[in-house]
């Protein structure tokens, strides 16, 4: 675990993804006979790293780190999230961002029921939806919303790098 933490600390995200994937594969091979164990240690570490994070309070580096960790987590957990599921969310966010000449909180609030519906229909999205929902509640400027969009773009990129399927 120290090795992947060090890679993340050094902003070596592509190497982080490679090593995390190796570790997940190794752990799953070792636990084949033990089906009760649902998550590997690295998956648990990723889940704890992203749980209840306030993305609006993060620095640029921390935002990239978090998008990398959650991208890997969502791509490799047992009920892995499909890239198209994340892209649908991103498309909705992008359409609001592109039409946002001035800040309008009412447009953002419309995303909350869509996210809730997404989480209900696609259980693997729950952790990501929780983060996005909390962030939307705290948005107070166009810059805040753009930060959420950048985070989501990073999640899509690292999810795909981690082998997330379409």
PyMOL commands that set and color helices and strands:
alter all, ss='L'
color gray80, all
select helices_A, chain A and resi 2-9+13-30+41-50+55-57+60-76+83-98+105-121+123-138+142-161
alter helices_A, ss='H'
color red, helices_A
deselect
rebuild
show_as cartoon
